[in-house]
Structures are given as C-alpha cells and as structure tokens.
Amino acid sequence: MKVLVVDDHAVVRDGLRRLLVTLPNVEISEAATGREALSFVQRQPFDLILLDLHLPGIGGIELLRRLLLVSPSVRIIVFSMHAETMYAARALQAGARGYVSKNASPEELEIALRRVIDGGRYVEKEIAQELAVHGPVDSDPWNRLTERDLEILRLLSEGRSLAQIAAAIGLSYKTVANVCTQIKAKLGVTRTADLVRLSIEMGVS
C-alpha cells in the first residue's frame, strides 16, 4: 500500500510515519508543499493520502480537489490543525474520505486510517457529532456567502487592497469595507488577514 504524507512540518511527518509503519506492506512518501504532492501523484499512484490543509502555496481544499482530479480513486484523510466543523464540512464536500484534527489522539487517527483503508469513511468523533446535529451544509458558513462575498474574497486572496477591489468591481470603498465586515461576521473571524488565509485554504476561485 502506497501512502503519501503531505505536511509542511517535518516533526508532524515524522510522527505520522511512525504511526504508518505499523500498517502491513506500507510504502511511505512525504511532501512538504502542495506542488510537491501533485508532482508525486502525477508520477505514481497512491492508495492513501494524509493531507494537512494549511500548506504554503496551494490552499488545502483546492489541493484536495486537484489531487482527486489527477487520481480519482485515491483515498484522502485530512489531518488538520483546524477542529472547526466548517473545515471538515468543506473537506468532505470536496471528496475527502476522512477528517481528523491534530487535537485527536493517536488511537483515533489509527482508527481513521484503518477505516478509510478498508473502504469506509471516518470523521473525528467530536466533529462528527457537530455535523450530525447541524448537518454538513449548516455547519459550513461558506454556504451563507453571496456571489459578491466570494468575488471579494477571491480578490483579497490575490493580494488586492480594498481600494483596488472597489475599483475592480465598480463599488465604493465604503461598500466593499462593509461587505468585508459582514463576511468576517459570517465566517467568525475578526481580521482581514484571517479572511485572506481562509480564502487561500478553502480554495476560493
């Protein structure tokens, strides 16, 4: 079984390797960036990918989509620092077979690995309970964003200033600033920098 570990922290990759070597007949490769991961998958087939969402360059959700385009049959477990349901909901909607936060115990990650390897799905217990109560759609605040919201987020993720965004979409600076404030409230963040980070991670395009 070929497994690809995608995480930009060497310590995390090493810890995952120690867990994975307990699986039978496993061959492990490592990637530190999204581009490196895509290069691996384009060169050879993998059975399983353990994917962090917070990577330099390509956002995690966008990378997940691209990996599945290259290799539709590969099983992907997202192993992320984010325990919020909106990340899990987004990842599952994009095609992930599992979602486990880095707060989870090694035992729970091992359960997730074995479940997904056997062809099933697994979501960390606490996150799964939230999704069960609210549903994946209601748990994902991105579904409450309008087309204008998404357009502004896309331009923010490209590095545009609010003044440049206002000029690009034909709105006043004040209107764009007000929309950004509303987007922050919808997504539960307080800073514009957080909006940019989320936009990149979620693959807004």
C-alpha positions, 0 to 999 in steps of 0.5 A, a space after each residue: 500500500 502506497 501512502 503519501 504524507 503531505 505536511 509542511 512540518 517535518 516533526 508532524 511527518 515524522 510522527 505520522 510515519 511512525 504511526 504508518 509503519 505499523 500498517 502491513 506492506 506500507 510504502 511511505 512518501 512525504 511532501 512538504 508543499 502542495 506542488 510537491 504532492 501533485 508532482 508525486 501523484 502525477 508520477 505514481 499512484 497512491 492508495 492513501 493520502 494524509 493531507 494537512 490543509 494549511 500548506 504554503 502555496 496551494 490552499 488545502 481544499 483546492 489541493 484536495 480537489 486537484 489531487 482527486 482530479 489527477 487520481 480519482 480513486 485515491 483515498 484522502 484523510 485530512 489531518 488538520 490543525 483546524 477542529 472547526 466543523 466548517 473545515 471538515 464540512 468543506 473537506 468532505 464536500 470536496 471528496 475527502 474520505 476522512 477528517 481528523 484534527 491534530 487535537 485527536 489522539 493517536 488511537 483515533 487517527 489509527 482508527 481513521 486510517 484503518 477505516 478509510 483503508 478498508 473502504 469506509 469513511 471516518 470523521 473525528 468523533 467530536 466533529 462528527 457529532 457537530 455535523 450530525 446535529 447541524 448537518 454538513 451544509 449548516 455547519 459550513 458558513 461558506 454556504 451563507 456567502 453571496 456571489 459578491 462575498 466570494 468575488 471579494 474574497 477571491 480578490 483579497 486572496 490575490 493580494 488586492 487592497 480594498 481600494 483596488 477591489 472597489 475599483 475592480 468591481 465598480 463599488 465604493 470603498 465604503 461598500 466593499 469595507 462593509 461587505 468585508 465586515 459582514 463576511 468576517 461576521 459570517 465566517 467568525 473571524 475578526 481580521 482581514 488577514 484571517 479572511 485572506 488565509 481562509 480564502 487561500 485554504 478553502 480554495 476560493 476561485 
